[in-house]
């Protein structure tokens, strides 16, 4: 749990739902628990989009590192933007 995260029990979440919605709109993530186990997360759509974008960027960086390791291991030249453009255009008639 980070600084922008609140954990709250399900009974209190029900009681203070409107206040929790306001906090979620401000960017705070609310974890709702039941019997000490996390059962739901309340957060703004912008926060979800940002989180998904960060995860996608991490996956891309991870794949880039794997490709770079293979390239080095196989003694291949680095892929350039020019090469990618040539590959895209290869075989196109128009």
Biopython code that builds the backbone (N, CA, C, O; Angstrom):
import numpy as np
from Bio.PDB.StructureBuilder import StructureBuilder

atoms = [
    (1, "UNK", "N", (0.854, -1.172, 0.000)),
    (1, "UNK", "CA", (0.000, 0.000, 0.000)),
    (1, "UNK", "C", (0.900, 1.234, 0.000)),
    (1, "UNK", "O", (1.818, 1.342, 0.813)),
    (2, "UNK", "N", (0.626, 2.174, -0.927)),
    (2, "UNK", "CA", (1.448, 3.385, -0.978)),
    (2, "UNK", "C", (0.728, 4.565, -0.326)),
    (2, "UNK", "O", (-0.350, 4.407, 0.247)),
    (3, "UNK", "N", (1.339, 5.749, -0.421)),
    (3, "UNK", "CA", (0.815, 6.939, 0.266)),
    (3, "UNK", "C", (-0.556, 7.363, -0.252)),
    (3, "UNK", "O", (-1.324, 7.983, 0.484)),
    (4, "UNK", "N", (-0.876, 7.044, -1.495)),
    (4, "UNK", "CA", (-2.162, 7.437, -2.069)),
    (4, "UNK", "C", (-3.191, 6.317, -1.983)),
    (4, "UNK", "O", (-4.118, 6.264, -2.792)),
    (5, "UNK", "N", (-3.040, 5.431, -1.020)),
    (5, "UNK", "CA", (-3.955, 4.305, -0.868)),
    (5, "UNK", "C", (-4.525, 4.287, 0.543)),
    (5, "UNK", "O", (-3.817, 4.498, 1.527)),
    (6, "UNK", "N", (-5.827, 4.027, 0.611)),
    (6, "UNK", "CA", (-6.519, 3.899, 1.897)),
    (6, "UNK", "C", (-7.135, 2.507, 1.935)),
    (6, "UNK", "O", (-7.680, 2.039, 0.935)),
    (7, "UNK", "N", (-7.052, 1.853, 3.068)),
    (7, "UNK", "CA", (-7.708, 0.562, 3.257)),
    (7, "UNK", "C", (-8.847, 0.770, 4.250)),
    (7, "UNK", "O", (-8.670, 1.402, 5.291)),
    (8, "UNK", "N", (-10.015, 0.232, 3.915)),
    (8, "UNK", "CA", (-11.183, 0.440, 4.764)),
    (8, "UNK", "C", (-12.041, -0.821, 4.725)),
    (8, "UNK", "O", (-12.126, -1.497, 3.700)),
    (9, "UNK", "N", (-12.669, -1.122, 5.846)),
    (9, "UNK", "CA", (-13.553, -2.277, 5.928)),
    (9, "UNK", "C", (-14.845, -2.049, 5.157)),
    (9, "UNK", "O", (-15.244, -0.909, 4.918)),
    (10, "UNK", "N", (-15.489, -3.134, 4.774)),
    (10, "UNK", "CA", (-16.697, -3.015, 3.948)),
    (10, "UNK", "C", (-17.835, -2.280, 4.662)),
    (10, "UNK", "O", (-18.568, -1.530, 4.018)),
    (11, "UNK", "N", (-18.000, -2.474, 5.966)),
    (11, "UNK", "CA", (-19.056, -1.778, 6.700)),
    (11, "UNK", "C", (-18.813, -0.272, 6.682)),
    (11, "UNK", "O", (-19.729, 0.504, 6.408)),
    (12, "UNK", "N", (-17.570, 0.145, 6.976)),
    (12, "UNK", "CA", (-17.251, 1.573, 6.957)),
    (12, "UNK", "C", (-17.333, 2.141, 5.539)),
    (12, "UNK", "O", (-17.720, 3.295, 5.349)),
    (13, "UNK", "N", (-16.972, 1.334, 4.554)),
    (13, "UNK", "CA", (-17.053, 1.797, 3.167)),
    (13, "UNK", "C", (-18.503, 2.095, 2.797)),
    (13, "UNK", "O", (-18.788, 3.086, 2.126)),
    (14, "UNK", "N", (-19.420, 1.226, 3.241)),
    (14, "UNK", "CA", (-20.841, 1.445, 2.977)),
    (14, "UNK", "C", (-21.323, 2.713, 3.667)),
    (14, "UNK", "O", (-22.076, 3.499, 3.092)),
    (15, "UNK", "N", (-20.885, 2.901, 4.893)),
    (15, "UNK", "CA", (-21.314, 4.056, 5.679)),
    (15, "UNK", "C", (-20.796, 5.371, 5.105)),
    (15, "UNK", "O", (-21.505, 6.378, 5.120)),
    (16, "UNK", "N", (-19.569, 5.368, 4.601)),
    (16, "UNK", "CA", (-18.919, 6.597, 4.127)),
    (16, "UNK", "C", (-18.698, 6.599, 2.613)),
    (16, "UNK", "O", (-17.725, 7.172, 2.123)),
    (17, "UNK", "N", (-19.597, 5.961, 1.886)),
    (17, "UNK", "CA", (-19.393, 5.767, 0.445)),
    (17, "UNK", "C", (-19.224, 7.078, -0.323)),
    (17, "UNK", "O", (-18.338, 7.179, -1.172)),
    (18, "UNK", "N", (-20.052, 8.079, -0.044)),
    (18, "UNK", "CA", (-19.957, 9.341, -0.794)),
    (18, "UNK", "C", (-18.612, 10.022, -0.560)),
    (18, "UNK", "O", (-18.041, 10.600, -1.484)),
    (19, "UNK", "N", (-18.104, 9.956, 0.667)),
    (19, "UNK", "CA", (-16.792, 10.536, 0.962)),
    (19, "UNK", "C", (-15.690, 9.758, 0.227)),
    (19, "UNK", "O", (-14.728, 10.350, -0.262)),
    (20, "UNK", "N", (-15.835, 8.448, 0.154)),
    (20, "UNK", "CA", (-14.848, 7.628, -0.555)),
    (20, "UNK", "C", (-14.856, 7.922, -2.053)),
    (20, "UNK", "O", (-13.805, 7.932, -2.693)),
    (21, "UNK", "N", (-16.036, 8.158, -2.606)),
    (21, "UNK", "CA", (-16.123, 8.531, -4.023)),
    (21, "UNK", "C", (-15.384, 9.840, -4.285)),
    (21, "UNK", "O", (-14.679, 9.970, -5.285)),
    (22, "UNK", "N", (-15.547, 10.806, -3.387)),
    (22, "UNK", "CA", (-14.845, 12.078, -3.534)),
    (22, "UNK", "C", (-13.338, 11.872, -3.493)),
    (22, "UNK", "O", (-12.607, 12.452, -4.296)),
    (23, "UNK", "N", (-12.874, 11.049, -2.562)),
    (23, "UNK", "CA", (-11.442, 10.789, -2.453)),
    (23, "UNK", "C", (-10.911, 10.058, -3.693)),
    (23, "UNK", "O", (-9.807, 10.335, -4.162)),
    (24, "UNK", "N", (-11.701, 9.134, -4.211)),
    (24, "UNK", "CA", (-11.292, 8.417, -5.427)),
    (24, "UNK", "C", (-11.178, 9.391, -6.593)),
    (24, "UNK", "O", (-10.255, 9.287, -7.401)),
    (25, "UNK", "N", (-12.109, 10.336, -6.685)),
    (25, "UNK", "CA", (-12.056, 11.334, -7.756)),
    (25, "UNK", "C", (-10.805, 12.204, -7.634)),
    (25, "UNK", "O", (-10.317, 12.729, -8.635)),
    (26, "UNK", "N", (-10.285, 12.361, -6.421)),
    (26, "UNK", "CA", (-9.067, 13.152, -6.192)),
    (26, "UNK", "C", (-7.795, 12.352, -6.488)),
    (26, "UNK", "O", (-6.690, 12.889, -6.410)),
    (27, "UNK", "N", (-7.952, 11.068, -6.827)),
    (27, "UNK", "CA", (-6.787, 10.258, -7.170)),
    (27, "UNK", "C", (-6.337, 9.285, -6.108)),
    (27, "UNK", "O", (-5.329, 8.601, -6.283)),
    (28, "UNK", "N", (-7.063, 9.209, -5.014)),
    (28, "UNK", "CA", (-6.709, 8.271, -3.946)),
    (28, "UNK", "C", (-7.328, 6.909, -4.261)),
    (28, "UNK", "O", (-8.478, 6.826, -4.693)),
    (29, "UNK", "N", (-6.570, 5.865, -4.045)),
    (29, "UNK", "CA", (-7.041, 4.499, -4.267)),
    (29, "UNK", "C", (-7.564, 3.968, -2.942)),
    (29, "UNK", "O", (-6.875, 4.040, -1.924)),
    (30, "UNK", "N", (-8.793, 3.430, -2.953)),
    (30, "UNK", "CA", (-9.402, 2.903, -1.744)),
    (30, "UNK", "C", (-9.525, 1.391, -1.891)),
    (30, "UNK", "O", (-10.195, 0.897, -2.798)),
    (31, "UNK", "N", (-8.869, 0.662, -0.987)),
    (31, "UNK", "CA", (-8.986, -0.791, -0.949)),
    (31, "UNK", "C", (-10.052, -1.139, 0.072)),
    (31, "UNK", "O", (-9.962, -0.736, 1.232)),
    (32, "UNK", "N", (-11.061, -1.885, -0.352)),
    (32, "UNK", "CA", (-12.144, -2.281, 0.538)),
    (32, "UNK", "C", (-11.891, -3.725, 0.967)),
    (32, "UNK", "O", (-11.669, -4.612, 0.142)),
    (33, "UNK", "N", (-11.931, -3.933, 2.291)),
    (33, "UNK", "CA", (-11.626, -5.255, 2.831)),
    (33, "UNK", "C", (-12.847, -5.850, 3.519)),
    (33, "UNK", "O", (-13.740, -5.136, 3.975)),
    (34, "UNK", "N", (-12.859, -7.169, 3.578)),
    (34, "UNK", "CA", (-13.891, -7.877, 4.330)),
    (34, "UNK", "C", (-13.179, -8.994, 5.089)),
    (34, "UNK", "O", (-12.516, -9.839, 4.488)),
    (35, "UNK", "N", (-13.317, -8.990, 6.371)),
    (35, "UNK", "CA", (-12.623, -9.951, 7.240)),
    (35, "UNK", "C", (-11.112, -9.904, 7.013)),
    (35, "UNK", "O", (-10.436, -10.932, 7.051)),
    (36, "UNK", "N", (-10.592, -8.695, 6.777)),
    (36, "UNK", "CA", (-9.149, -8.516, 6.619)),
    (36, "UNK", "C", (-8.598, -8.844, 5.236)),
    (36, "UNK", "O", (-7.399, -8.690, 5.004)),
    (37, "UNK", "N", (-9.447, -9.293, 4.315)),
    (37, "UNK", "CA", (-8.992, -9.625, 2.963)),
    (37, "UNK", "C", (-9.508, -8.583, 1.977)),
    (37, "UNK", "O", (-10.665, -8.169, 2.046)),
    (38, "UNK", "N", (-8.640, -8.165, 1.061)),
    (38, "UNK", "CA", (-9.035, -7.178, 0.064)),
    (38, "UNK", "C", (-10.044, -7.811, -0.894)),
    (38, "UNK", "O", (-9.788, -8.861, -1.482)),
    (39, "UNK", "N", (-11.209, -7.145, -1.040)),
    (39, "UNK", "CA", (-12.259, -7.675, -1.910)),
    (39, "UNK", "C", (-12.583, -6.737, -3.067)),
    (39, "UNK", "O", (-13.177, -7.160, -4.058)),
    (40, "UNK", "N", (-12.195, -5.455, -2.950)),
    (40, "UNK", "CA", (-12.506, -4.501, -4.017)),
    (40, "UNK", "C", (-11.556, -3.314, -3.934)),
    (40, "UNK", "O", (-10.959, -3.030, -2.895)),
    (41, "UNK", "N", (-11.440, -2.632, -5.074)),
    (41, "UNK", "CA", (-10.629, -1.416, -5.146)),
    (41, "UNK", "C", (-11.477, -0.344, -5.811)),
    (41, "UNK", "O", (-12.094, -0.580, -6.849)),
    (42, "UNK", "N", (-11.501, 0.839, -5.204)),
    (42, "UNK", "CA", (-12.242, 1.974, -5.735)),
    (42, "UNK", "C", (-11.223, 3.032, -6.148)),
    (42, "UNK", "O", (-10.455, 3.526, -5.323)),
    (43, "UNK", "N", (-11.227, 3.375, -7.447)),
    (43, "UNK", "CA", (-10.290, 4.392, -7.929)),
    (43, "UNK", "C", (-10.872, 5.081, -9.155)),
    (43, "UNK", "O", (-11.813, 4.589, -9.778)),
    (44, "UNK", "N", (-10.287, 6.236, -9.488)),
    (44, "UNK", "CA", (-10.803, 7.018, -10.610)),
    (44, "UNK", "C", (-10.428, 6.362, -11.938)),
    (44, "UNK", "O", (-9.432, 5.642, -12.013)),
    (45, "UNK", "N", (-11.221, 6.606, -12.991)),
    (45, "UNK", "CA", (-10.892, 6.066, -14.313)),
    (45, "UNK", "C", (-9.529, 6.552, -14.811)),
    (45, "UNK", "O", (-8.804, 5.801, -15.464)),
    (46, "UNK", "N", (-9.180, 7.804, -14.504)),
    (46, "UNK", "CA", (-7.885, 8.341, -14.926)),
    (46, "UNK", "C", (-6.747, 7.552, -14.284)),
    (46, "UNK", "O", (-5.729, 7.281, -14.921)),
    (47, "UNK", "N", (-6.929, 7.189, -13.025)),
    (47, "UNK", "CA", (-5.912, 6.422, -12.312)),
    (47, "UNK", "C", (-5.757, 5.040, -12.942)),
    (47, "UNK", "O", (-4.640, 4.542, -13.080)),
    (48, "UNK", "N", (-6.863, 4.425, -13.321)),
    (48, "UNK", "CA", (-6.821, 3.109, -13.964)),
    (48, "UNK", "C", (-6.091, 3.206, -15.297)),
    (48, "UNK", "O", (-5.236, 2.372, -15.598)),
    (49, "UNK", "N", (-6.422, 4.218, -16.099)),
    (49, "UNK", "CA", (-5.770, 4.393, -17.399)),
    (49, "UNK", "C", (-4.269, 4.607, -17.224)),
    (49, "UNK", "O", (-3.466, 4.054, -17.977)),
    (50, "UNK", "N", (-3.894, 5.408, -16.232)),
    (50, "UNK", "CA", (-2.479, 5.666, -15.987)),
    (50, "UNK", "C", (-1.778, 4.378, -15.561)),
    (50, "UNK", "O", (-0.671, 4.091, -16.019)),
    (51, "UNK", "N", (-2.411, 3.613, -14.698)),
    (51, "UNK", "CA", (-1.828, 2.352, -14.242)),
    (51, "UNK", "C", (-1.663, 1.386, -15.405)),
    (51, "UNK", "O", (-0.624, 0.739, -15.534)),
    (52, "UNK", "N", (-2.684, 1.285, -16.254)),
    (52, "UNK", "CA", (-2.608, 0.392, -17.414)),
    (52, "UNK", "C", (-1.508, 0.836, -18.371)),
    (52, "UNK", "O", (-0.795, 0.002, -18.928)),
    (53, "UNK", "N", (-1.369, 2.142, -18.563)),
    (53, "UNK", "CA", (-0.311, 2.659, -19.433)),
    (53, "UNK", "C", (1.066, 2.334, -18.862)),
    (53, "UNK", "O", (1.980, 1.992, -19.612)),
    (54, "UNK", "N", (1.222, 2.437, -17.546)),
    (54, "UNK", "CA", (2.496, 2.107, -16.912)),
    (54, "UNK", "C", (2.812, 0.625, -17.071)),
    (54, "UNK", "O", (3.958, 0.256, -17.325)),
    (55, "UNK", "N", (1.804, -0.219, -16.922)),
    (55, "UNK", "CA", (2.017, -1.656, -17.099)),
    (55, "UNK", "C", (2.416, -1.972, -18.539)),
    (55, "UNK", "O", (3.305, -2.791, -18.776)),
    (56, "UNK", "N", (1.759, -1.323, -19.497)),
    (56, "UNK", "CA", (2.096, -1.539, -20.904)),
    (56, "UNK", "C", (3.524, -1.095, -21.189)),
    (56, "UNK", "O", (4.259, -1.782, -21.899)),
    (57, "UNK", "N", (3.917, 0.039, -20.645)),
    (57, "UNK", "CA", (5.285, 0.530, -20.847)),
    (57, "UNK", "C", (6.303, -0.432, -20.246)),
    (57, "UNK", "O", (7.364, -0.656, -20.828)),
    (58, "UNK", "N", (5.989, -0.997, -19.095)),
    (58, "UNK", "CA", (6.888, -1.970, -18.471)),
    (58, "UNK", "C", (7.005, -3.234, -19.321)),
    (58, "UNK", "O", (8.094, -3.793, -19.456)),
    (59, "UNK", "N", (5.873, -3.691, -19.902)),
    (59, "UNK", "CA", (5.922, -4.872, -20.776)),
    (59, "UNK", "C", (6.759, -4.601, -22.018)),
    (59, "UNK", "O", (7.535, -5.454, -22.449)),
    (60, "UNK", "N", (6.601, -3.408, -22.592)),
    (60, "UNK", "CA", (7.385, -3.042, -23.778)),
    (60, "UNK", "C", (8.863, -3.000, -23.432)),
    (60, "UNK", "O", (9.686, -3.520, -24.186)),
    (61, "UNK", "N", (9.213, -2.398, -22.316)),
    (61, "UNK", "CA", (10.620, -2.310, -21.912)),
    (61, "UNK", "C", (11.192, -3.700, -21.642)),
    (61, "UNK", "O", (12.345, -3.975, -21.973)),
    (62, "UNK", "N", (10.400, -4.558, -21.051)),
    (62, "UNK", "CA", (10.836, -5.928, -20.783)),
    (62, "UNK", "C", (11.121, -6.667, -22.088)),
    (62, "UNK", "O", (12.139, -7.348, -22.211)),
    (63, "UNK", "N", (10.225, -6.534, -23.056)),
    (63, "UNK", "CA", (10.420, -7.181, -24.365)),
    (63, "UNK", "C", (11.636, -6.596, -25.076)),
    (63, "UNK", "O", (12.395, -7.326, -25.714)),
    (64, "UNK", "N", (11.824, -5.277, -24.967)),
    (64, "UNK", "CA", (12.966, -4.646, -25.613)),
    (64, "UNK", "C", (14.270, -5.203, -25.046)),
    (64, "UNK", "O", (15.220, -5.454, -25.788)),
    (65, "UNK", "N", (14.308, -5.393, -23.741)),
    (65, "UNK", "CA", (15.516, -5.926, -23.104)),
    (65, "UNK", "C", (15.790, -7.354, -23.570)),
    (65, "UNK", "O", (16.940, -7.714, -23.822)),
    (66, "UNK", "N", (14.751, -8.161, -23.684)),
    (66, "UNK", "CA", (14.919, -9.541, -24.160)),
    (66, "UNK", "C", (15.451, -9.556, -25.586)),
    (66, "UNK", "O", (16.368, -10.315, -25.898)),
    (67, "UNK", "N", (14.886, -8.727, -26.449)),
    (67, "UNK", "CA", (15.328, -8.663, -27.845)),
    (67, "UNK", "C", (16.771, -8.192, -27.913)),
    (67, "UNK", "O", (17.556, -8.715, -28.704)),
    (68, "UNK", "N", (17.127, -7.216, -27.099)),
    (68, "UNK", "CA", (18.504, -6.709, -27.097)),
    (68, "UNK", "C", (19.479, -7.794, -26.645)),
    (68, "UNK", "O", (20.564, -7.919, -27.213)),
    (69, "UNK", "N", (19.113, -8.573, -25.638)),
    (69, "UNK", "CA", (19.975, -9.663, -25.181)),
    (69, "UNK", "C", (20.174, -10.705, -26.281)),
    (69, "UNK", "O", (21.286, -11.194, -26.480)),
    (70, "UNK", "N", (19.102, -11.046, -26.993)),
    (70, "UNK", "CA", (19.222, -12.000, -28.107)),
    (70, "UNK", "C", (20.120, -11.446, -29.207)),
    (70, "UNK", "O", (20.948, -12.162, -29.772)),
    (71, "UNK", "N", (19.942, -10.163, -29.501)),
    (71, "UNK", "CA", (20.744, -9.535, -30.548)),
    (71, "UNK", "C", (22.224, -9.613, -30.196)),
    (71, "UNK", "O", (23.047, -9.953, -31.046)),
    (72, "UNK", "N", (22.563, -9.307, -28.972)),
    (72, "UNK", "CA", (23.962, -9.344, -28.534)),
    (72, "UNK", "C", (24.488, -10.778, -28.579)),
    (72, "UNK", "O", (25.599, -11.024, -29.050)),
    (73, "UNK", "N", (23.692, -11.713, -28.091)),
    (73, "UNK", "CA", (24.101, -13.119, -28.051)),
    (73, "UNK", "C", (24.351, -13.666, -29.451)),
    (73, "UNK", "O", (25.244, -14.491, -29.646)),
    (74, "UNK", "N", (23.563, -13.210, -30.431)),
    (74, "UNK", "CA", (23.694, -13.717, -31.796)),
    (74, "UNK", "C", (24.562, -12.821, -32.669)),
    (74, "UNK", "O", (24.641, -13.023, -33.880)),
    (75, "UNK", "N", (25.210, -11.837, -32.066)),
    (75, "UNK", "CA", (26.103, -10.901, -32.770)),
    (75, "UNK", "C", (25.418, -10.251, -33.970)),
    (75, "UNK", "O", (25.978, -10.213, -35.066)),
    (76, "UNK", "N", (24.237, -9.754, -33.764)),
    (76, "UNK", "CA", (23.485, -9.088, -34.824)),
    (76, "UNK", "C", (23.648, -7.581, -34.673)),
    (76, "UNK", "O", (23.926, -7.073, -33.587)),
    (77, "UNK", "N", (23.468, -6.882, -35.784)),
    (77, "UNK", "CA", (23.537, -5.424, -35.722)),
    (77, "UNK", "C", (22.251, -4.870, -35.109)),
    (77, "UNK", "O", (21.202, -5.508, -35.202)),
    (78, "UNK", "N", (22.316, -3.701, -34.488)),
    (78, "UNK", "CA", (21.115, -3.110, -33.888)),
    (78, "UNK", "C", (20.070, -2.768, -34.954)),
    (78, "UNK", "O", (20.406, -2.426, -36.088)),
    (79, "UNK", "N", (18.806, -2.867, -34.566)),
    (79, "UNK", "CA", (17.706, -2.509, -35.456)),
    (79, "UNK", "C", (17.523, -0.999, -35.383)),
    (79, "UNK", "O", (17.430, -0.427, -34.297)),
    (80, "UNK", "N", (17.473, -0.362, -36.544)),
    (80, "UNK", "CA", (17.301, 1.088, -36.605)),
    (80, "UNK", "C", (15.909, 1.431, -37.124)),
    (80, "UNK", "O", (15.205, 0.576, -37.660)),
    (81, "UNK", "N", (15.527, 2.687, -36.958)),
    (81, "UNK", "CA", (14.242, 3.147, -37.485)),
    (81, "UNK", "C", (14.199, 2.981, -39.004)),
    (81, "UNK", "O", (13.165, 2.624, -39.569)),
    (82, "UNK", "N", (15.332, 3.243, -39.657)),
    (82, "UNK", "CA", (15.414, 3.105, -41.114)),
    (82, "UNK", "C", (15.136, 1.662, -41.539)),
    (82, "UNK", "O", (14.425, 1.426, -42.516)),
    (83, "UNK", "N", (15.698, 0.696, -40.801)),
    (83, "UNK", "CA", (15.469, -0.713, -41.113)),
    (83, "UNK", "C", (13.989, -1.073, -40.961)),
    (83, "UNK", "O", (13.423, -1.775, -41.800)),
    (84, "UNK", "N", (13.383, -0.595, -39.905)),
    (84, "UNK", "CA", (11.967, -0.887, -39.667)),
    (84, "UNK", "C", (11.120, -0.330, -40.796)),
    (84, "UNK", "O", (10.200, -0.996, -41.272)),
    (85, "UNK", "N", (11.428, 0.902, -41.234)),
    (85, "UNK", "CA", (10.681, 1.508, -42.333)),
    (85, "UNK", "C", (10.861, 0.695, -43.610)),
    (85, "UNK", "O", (9.895, 0.478, -44.343)),
    (86, "UNK", "N", (12.074, 0.246, -43.885)),
    (86, "UNK", "CA", (12.320, -0.576, -45.086)),
    (86, "UNK", "C", (11.537, -1.881, -45.019)),
    (86, "UNK", "O", (10.983, -2.320, -46.026)),
    (87, "UNK", "N", (11.484, -2.507, -43.842)),
    (87, "UNK", "CA", (10.737, -3.752, -43.700)),
    (87, "UNK", "C", (9.247, -3.527, -43.933)),
    (87, "UNK", "O", (8.574, -4.359, -44.541)),
    (88, "UNK", "N", (8.734, -2.386, -43.441)),
    (88, "UNK", "CA", (7.318, -2.063, -43.653)),
    (88, "UNK", "C", (7.011, -1.892, -45.125)),
    (88, "UNK", "O", (5.976, -2.349, -45.610)),
    (89, "UNK", "N", (7.916, -1.230, -45.837)),
    (89, "UNK", "CA", (7.683, -0.906, -47.244)),
    (89, "UNK", "C", (7.968, -2.076, -48.183)),
    (89, "UNK", "O", (7.505, -2.083, -49.323)),
    (90, "UNK", "N", (8.725, -3.061, -47.711)),
    (90, "UNK", "CA", (9.118, -4.175, -48.549)),
    (90, "UNK", "C", (7.880, -4.916, -49.071)),
    (90, "UNK", "O", (7.033, -5.353, -48.291)),
    (91, "UNK", "N", (7.792, -5.046, -50.352)),
    (91, "UNK", "CA", (6.703, -5.784, -50.979)),
    (91, "UNK", "C", (5.451, -4.981, -51.245)),
    (91, "UNK", "O", (4.504, -5.501, -51.834)),
    (92, "UNK", "N", (5.420, -3.739, -50.830)),
    (92, "UNK", "CA", (4.251, -2.907, -51.117)),
    (92, "UNK", "C", (4.333, -2.383, -52.539)),
    (92, "UNK", "O", (5.400, -1.977, -53.001)),
    (93, "UNK", "N", (3.217, -2.394, -53.221)),
    (93, "UNK", "CA", (3.183, -1.902, -54.585)),
    (93, "UNK", "C", (2.933, -0.406, -54.616)),
    (93, "UNK", "O", (3.404, 0.270, -55.531)),
    (94, "UNK", "N", (2.214, 0.126, -53.654)),
    (94, "UNK", "CA", (1.830, 1.520, -53.697)),
    (94, "UNK", "C", (2.319, 2.249, -52.477)),
    (94, "UNK", "O", (2.085, 3.450, -52.340)),
]
sb = StructureBuilder()
sb.init_structure("model")
sb.init_model(0)
sb.init_chain("A")
sb.init_seg("    ")
for serial, (resi, resn, name, xyz) in enumerate(atoms, 1):
    if name == "N":
        sb.init_residue(resn, " ", resi, " ")
    sb.init_atom(name, np.array(xyz, "f"), 0.0, 1.0, " ", f" {name:<3s}", serial, name[0])
structure = sb.get_structure()
